Amino acid sequence: MFMWIRVLSLVAVMALVADQPARAQDAPSFYKGKTINIVVGFAPGGGSDLWARFLARHYSKHLPGEPSVIVQNMPGAGGFAAANYVYSAAAKDGTNLLLPSTSAFTPPMMGIANARWDTLKLQWIGNMTQDTSSCVASAKSGVKSIADAKDREVVFGSDGVDESASHHPRIMAKMFGFKIKVISGYKGTGPAMLAVDQGEIDARCSMWASLALTSRRDDIATGKIVPIMQVGAKPHQVFGKAPMMRDFARNDEERQIIDFLFGTIDISRPLAVAPEVPADRVAYLREGFWKAINSAELKAEAAKAQFDITPMTGELTQDAMRKALAVSQPVIDKAKLMIAE
């Protein structure tokens, strides 16, 4: 009888252990032979895709068990499709990471249709860089400054209605009265910038400093494209004297709205996993990310490509996101009106 009690107790303990999330020391065993997907909500060739592939080339070797790391492009709805997929449909075992655009942080708080994730419940793995974004115009357009849109209509191109390339010009029109038209439907930065080059549209927002320093450096240096407004917490020298959007704010409320919508731009290339991913795997991914982003090999490639690496740990990224999005409901409501189509 005593033996049967011991056997049953052992079975109960084993069942309890099996039902718990894998312990930290088990994470390498879980990931060995697996593939980690970095899910990007935009087509190949844009800023998000470039950064995801840049990290993917180094991430695996800094993860015990060395799982493969690949980029999965999932364009659609201005990045919403990818965010919804990782948050809801993808496996919650730590094999699917989201690299969202900065325009994905606030929509759930504003009740934007189709934003079916909670930014503050995502578990942040880390942030690769603290970048600055700009709106740029084609030299063919004759636009030299955002101030030109006070006297003439300037046509901007964007991916979708609920992403930063739409939000930046739309808020300038609604809040400050600039004459701006936004045409949506371009499949990422590459096609939109091609339309700028060909004179199909006048301008495009969401031109990151990291892109301006690399594939678009000569275009800016020669004046083929002209930076006309910067968005973020601080200006970047590559965009010259282009004014900051925040500089146009006339009162505290306008500054609060702009900071809520775009204050997280400095959290430029973060990675996240779904809320349900076990804590030990989050810790494993965070540790591997931090080792990779600070590795000599990655820094050497970054220097050659002129990528500015200013990383944040997962914990710091989580805290920064929470602080940036801690605003009053009236500010959130007014921000939603400002970016509405």
C-alpha positions in Angstrom: 0.0 0.0 0.0 2.8 2.4 1.0 4.6 1.6 -2.3 1.5 2.5 -4.3 1.2 5.8 -2.5 4.8 6.6 -3.3 4.2 5.7 -7.0 1.1 7.9 -7.2 2.8 10.8 -5.5 5.7 10.5 -8.0 3.3 10.5 -10.9 1.5 13.6 -9.5 4.8 15.4 -9.2 5.9 14.5 -12.7 2.5 15.7 -14.1 2.9 19.0 -12.2 6.4 19.5 -13.5 5.4 18.7 -17.1 2.6 21.3 -16.8 5.0 24.1 -15.9 6.8 26.3 -18.4 10.3 25.1 -19.3 13.0 26.2 -16.8 15.7 28.5 -17.9 18.3 25.7 -18.2 15.9 23.9 -20.6 15.5 26.8 -23.1 18.7 25.8 -25.1 17.4 22.3 -25.4 14.0 23.5 -26.6 15.5 25.9 -29.2 18.1 23.4 -30.5 17.1 22.5 -34.1 14.3 25.1 -34.1 13.8 28.1 -36.3 13.1 31.6 -34.9 11.0 33.8 -37.2 11.5 37.6 -37.0 8.1 38.7 -38.4 8.2 42.0 -40.3 5.0 43.8 -41.3 6.5 45.2 -44.5 7.9 44.1 -47.8 11.6 43.3 -48.3 13.9 46.3 -48.9 12.4 48.7 -46.4 13.9 49.9 -43.1 12.3 47.3 -40.9 13.3 44.5 -43.2 16.9 45.7 -43.4 17.2 45.8 -39.6 15.6 42.4 -39.1 18.0 40.8 -41.6 20.9 42.6 -40.1 20.2 41.1 -36.6 19.3 37.7 -38.0 22.8 37.3 -39.4 24.2 37.5 -35.9 21.5 36.4 -33.5 21.8 32.6 -33.8 25.4 32.3 -32.8 24.7 34.1 -29.5 21.8 31.8 -28.6 22.7 28.5 -26.9 21.5 25.7 -29.0 22.0 27.9 -32.1 18.5 27.8 -33.6 18.1 29.2 -37.1 16.9 32.8 -37.3 15.1 33.9 -40.4 13.0 36.9 -41.5 9.4 36.4 -42.4 7.8 39.3 -44.3 4.1 39.7 -43.7 3.1 43.0 -45.4 -0.5 44.2 -44.9 -2.5 46.9 -43.3 0.5 49.1 -42.5 2.1 46.5 -40.4 -1.1 45.5 -38.5 -1.3 42.1 -40.1 2.1 41.1 -38.7 1.3 42.5 -35.2 -2.0 40.7 -35.1 -0.4 37.4 -36.3 2.3 37.3 -33.6 0.0 38.4 -30.9 -2.9 36.1 -31.7 -2.3 33.4 -34.3 1.4 32.5 -34.2 2.8 29.8 -31.8 3.4 31.2 -28.3 6.5 29.1 -27.7 9.1 31.9 -28.3 9.8 31.0 -31.9 8.0 34.1 -33.4 9.4 37.5 -32.8 7.7 40.7 -34.0 9.7 43.7 -35.3 6.9 46.3 -35.4 7.0 49.8 -36.9 6.8 52.7 -34.4 3.3 53.4 -35.7 2.1 50.1 -34.1 2.5 51.2 -30.5 -0.5 53.6 -30.0 -3.3 52.2 -32.2 -4.6 49.7 -29.7 -4.9 52.4 -27.1 -6.9 54.5 -29.5 -9.3 51.7 -30.3 -8.2 51.7 -34.0 -10.1 49.0 -35.9 -8.0 45.9 -36.7 -5.4 46.6 -34.0 -5.9 43.4 -32.0 -2.9 43.5 -29.8 -1.9 45.2 -26.5 1.4 47.0 -26.8 1.9 47.0 -23.0 1.3 43.3 -22.7 3.8 42.4 -25.4 7.1 41.1 -23.9 9.9 43.3 -25.3 13.2 41.5 -26.1 15.2 44.7 -26.8 15.7 47.6 -29.1 18.4 47.9 -31.7 18.6 51.6 -32.3 17.2 55.0 -31.2 16.6 56.5 -34.6 15.1 59.7 -36.0 12.5 59.8 -38.8 12.0 62.5 -41.5 9.7 63.5 -44.3 11.5 64.0 -47.6 10.4 65.6 -50.9 11.6 65.0 -54.4 13.6 67.7 -56.0 11.3 67.4 -59.0 8.4 68.6 -56.8 10.0 71.9 -56.1 9.2 71.5 -52.4 12.1 72.8 -50.3 10.4 72.9 -46.8 7.3 71.7 -45.1 6.4 75.4 -45.0 5.7 75.2 -48.7 2.6 73.2 -47.9 1.1 76.4 -46.5 0.8 77.8 -50.0 0.4 74.8 -52.2 -0.8 71.2 -52.0 1.9 68.6 -51.3 1.1 65.0 -52.1 2.6 62.4 -49.8 2.6 58.6 -50.4 2.1 56.0 -47.7 1.5 52.2 -47.2 -1.8 52.3 -45.3 -4.0 54.8 -43.5 -2.9 53.6 -40.1 0.9 53.9 -40.2 3.5 56.6 -39.7 3.9 57.6 -43.3 0.2 58.6 -43.2 0.1 59.9 -39.7 3.0 62.4 -40.0 1.6 64.4 -42.9 -2.0 64.0 -41.8 -1.4 65.6 -38.3 0.4 68.5 -40.0 -2.7 69.1 -42.1 -5.3 68.7 -39.3 -3.4 70.3 -36.4 -1.6 73.1 -38.3 -3.5 73.6 -41.5 -1.0 72.6 -44.0 -2.3 71.8 -47.5 -1.5 68.1 -47.7 -2.9 65.1 -49.6 -2.0 61.5 -48.6 -2.2 58.7 -51.1 -2.1 55.2 -49.5 -1.4 51.8 -51.1 2.3 51.7 -51.6 3.8 48.4 -50.6 6.6 49.6 -48.3 9.3 52.2 -48.4 11.0 51.0 -51.6 7.9 51.4 -53.9 6.9 54.7 -52.2 10.4 56.2 -52.6 10.4 55.0 -56.3 7.2 57.0 -56.7 9.0 60.0 -55.2 12.0 59.5 -57.5 9.7 59.4 -60.6 7.7 62.4 -59.6 4.5 60.4 -59.1 4.1 61.9 -55.6 5.9 64.8 -54.0 7.0 63.5 -50.7 7.2 60.5 -48.3 7.5 60.4 -44.5 9.1 57.6 -42.4 12.5 58.1 -44.0 14.8 56.9 -41.2 18.2 58.3 -40.5 19.6 54.8 -40.8 18.3 54.7 -44.4 19.4 58.3 -45.1 22.9 57.3 -44.0 23.1 54.2 -46.3 21.1 53.6 -49.5 19.8 57.2 -49.7 22.9 59.1 -48.6 23.9 60.2 -52.1 20.3 61.2 -52.9 20.3 63.6 -50.0 23.9 64.8 -50.6 23.1 65.7 -54.2 19.7 67.2 -53.4 17.7 64.6 -55.3 15.6 64.3 -52.2 15.2 67.1 -49.6 14.5 66.5 -45.9 11.5 68.8 -45.0 10.5 67.8 -41.5 11.9 65.6 -38.7 9.9 63.5 -36.3 11.2 62.2 -32.9 12.8 63.5 -29.7 15.9 65.0 -31.2 17.1 66.1 -34.7 19.6 64.2 -36.7 22.5 65.9 -38.6 21.8 63.9 -41.8 18.5 65.7 -42.2 20.2 69.1 -42.0 18.1 72.0 -40.8 14.7 70.4 -41.4 12.5 71.4 -38.5 11.1 69.1 -35.9 7.4 68.4 -35.9 7.2 69.2 -32.2 8.6 72.7 -33.0 5.2 73.6 -34.6 3.2 72.9 -31.4 1.6 76.0 -30.1 0.6 74.8 -26.6 1.1 72.0 -24.1 -1.9 70.0 -25.4 -0.5 69.9 -28.9 2.9 68.9 -27.6 1.3 66.1 -25.5 -0.6 64.8 -28.6 2.6 64.8 -30.7 4.6 63.1 -27.9 1.9 60.4 -27.5 1.7 59.6 -31.2 5.4 59.9 -32.0 7.4 60.0 -28.7 8.1 56.3 -29.1 9.9 56.8 -32.4 13.2 56.6 -30.4 12.3 53.0 -29.7 12.9 52.5 -33.4 13.7 48.8 -34.0 12.4 46.8 -31.1 11.6 43.1 -30.9 8.7 41.6 -29.0 7.0 38.2 -28.3 3.5 37.5 -27.3 2.4 37.8 -23.6 2.0 34.0 -23.3 5.6 33.1 -24.1 7.2 31.5 -21.0 9.4 33.7 -18.9 12.5 31.5 -19.2 12.3 31.8 -23.0 11.9 35.5 -22.8 15.0 35.7 -20.7 16.9 33.4 -23.1 15.9 35.6 -26.1 16.8 38.8 -24.2 20.2 37.5 -23.2 21.0 36.3 -26.7 19.8 39.6 -28.2 22.1 41.7 -25.8 25.1 39.5 -26.6 24.5 39.7 -30.4 23.8 43.5 -30.5 27.0 44.1 -28.5 29.2 41.6 -30.4 32.3 42.7 -32.2 31.1 41.0 -35.4 27.8 42.9 -35.4 29.4 46.2 -34.6 31.9 45.8 -37.4 29.2 45.1 -39.9 27.2 48.1 -38.5 30.2 50.4 -38.9 30.7 49.3 -42.5 27.0 49.7 -43.3 26.8 53.0 -41.3 24.1 51.6 -39.0 23.9 53.5 -35.7 23.7 50.9 -33.0 22.2 52.5 -29.8 20.6 49.5 -28.1 18.3 49.1 -25.2 17.8 46.0 -23.1 14.4 44.3 -23.0 13.7 45.6 -19.5 14.6 49.2 -20.5 12.5 48.9 -23.7 9.5 47.7 -21.7 9.9 50.6 -19.2 10.3 53.2 -21.9 7.2 52.0 -23.7 5.2 52.1 -20.5 6.3 55.6 -19.7 5.8 57.0 -23.2 2.3 55.7 -23.4 1.2 56.8 -20.0 -1.1 59.7 -21.0 -4.6 60.8 -20.2 -7.7 59.6 -22.0 -8.6 63.1 -23.4 -5.1 63.3 -25.0 -5.6 59.8 -26.5 -9.1 60.8 -27.8 -7.8 64.0 -29.5 -4.8 62.2 -30.9 -7.2 59.7 -32.6 -9.1 62.5 -34.2 -5.8 64.1 -35.5 -4.7 61.0 -37.4 -8.2 59.9 -38.6 -8.5 59.7 -42.4 
